[in-house]
Amino acid sequence: MGNVVIPVHDVNPARRTPWVTYALLAANFVVFAALTPGGASIP
């Protein structure tokens, strides 16, 4: 496990806009903001 990196891009570019991914990210943010009282004050 010497050269473990987070993949930032791919060799073959995507041909479509990832609308489902954007929608899931937005839904997660909305649920997080709704369920966290007083903002995101995590110690």
VOBA-1610 file (N, C-alpha, C; in pm, whole numbers, padded with zeros to 5 digits, always signed):
BEGIN
Met+00084-00120+00000Met+00000+00000+00000Met+00088+00125+00000Gly+00187+00127-00084Gly+00277+00241-00087Gly+00225+00357-00168Asn+00167+00330-00284Asn+00125+00437-00374Asn-00027+00442-00387Val-00098+00467-00279Val-00243+00477-00280Val-00282+00623-00296Val-00355+00654-00402Val-00400+00791-00427Val-00549+00792-00455Ile-00610+00906-00436Ile-00751+00924-00468Ile-00762+00959-00616Pro-00840+00885-00694Pro-00852+00917-00836Pro-00927+01049-00858Val-00862+01142-00928Val-00920+01273-00950Val-00989+01282-01086His-00933+01217-01185His-00994+01218-01318His-00972+01083-01385Asp-01039+01065-01496Asp-01030+00940-01570Asp-00967+00966-01705Val-00917+00862-01767Val-00854+00877-01898Val-00959+00906-02005Asn-01072+00836-01999Asn-01180+00861-02095Asn-01281+00956-02033Pro-01302+01073-02092Pro-01395+01171-02034Pro-01541+01126-02046Ala-01622+01172-01952Ala-01765+01140-01955Ala-01833+01221-02064Arg-01933+01163-02124Arg-02004+01231-02233Arg-02131+01299-02186Arg-02176+01264-02067Arg-02300+01322-02014Arg-02272+01391-01882Thr-02360+01483-01846Thr-02351+01550-01717Thr-02410+01458-01611Pro-02339+01438-01498Pro-02387+01345-01394Pro-02498+01406-01308Trp-02618+01420-01364Trp-02729+01483-01293Trp-02772+01404-01171Val-02769+01271-01178Val-02811+01190-01064Val-02714+01209-00948Thr-02585+01216-00977Thr-02486+01239-00873Thr-02505+01375-00808Tyr-02529+01477-00890Tyr-02555+01610-00836Tyr-02680+01612-00749Ala-02784+01542-00791Ala-02909+01537-00714Ala-02888+01465-00581Leu-02811+01356-00581Leu-02784+01285-00456Leu-02700+01371-00361Leu-02603+01443-00412Leu-02524+01533-00328Leu-02611+01642-00268Ala-02699+01700-00348Ala-02789+01804-00298Ala-02884+01749-00192Ala-02938+01629-00216Ala-03029+01568-00119Ala-02957+01539+00013Asn-02834+01491+00005Asn-02757+01467+00127Asn-02732+01597+00203Phe-02700+01703+00132Phe-02677+01831+00197Phe-02805+01882+00264Val-02917+01870+00197Val-03044+01918+00253Val-03080+01839+00379Val-03064+01708+00374Val-03096+01625+00491Val-03000+01657+00605Phe-02873+01675+00575Phe-02776+01709+00679Phe-02809+01843+00743Ala-02841+01942+00660Ala-02874+02074+00713Ala-03003+02071+00794Ala-03099+01988+00753Ala-03226+01981+00824Ala-03213+01909+00958Leu-03124+01811+00967Leu-03113+01731+01088Leu-03008+01781+01186Thr-02924+01875+01143Thr-02821+01928+01232Thr-02874+02055+01298Pro-02900+02050+01428Pro-02954+02168+01495Pro-02846+02275+01515Gly-02876+02398+01482Gly-02785+02508+01505Gly-02666+02511+01411Gly-02678+02454+01294Gly-02566+02453+01200Gly-02477+02333+01221Ala-02366+02332+01155Ala-02274+02218+01158Ala-02165+02239+01260Ser-02199+02236+01386Ser-02101+02255+01493Ser-02059+02121+01550Ile-01984+02047+01473Ile-01938+01915+01514Ile-01802+01931+01582Pro-01786+01880+01705Pro-01659+01897+01775Pro-01547+01817+01714
//
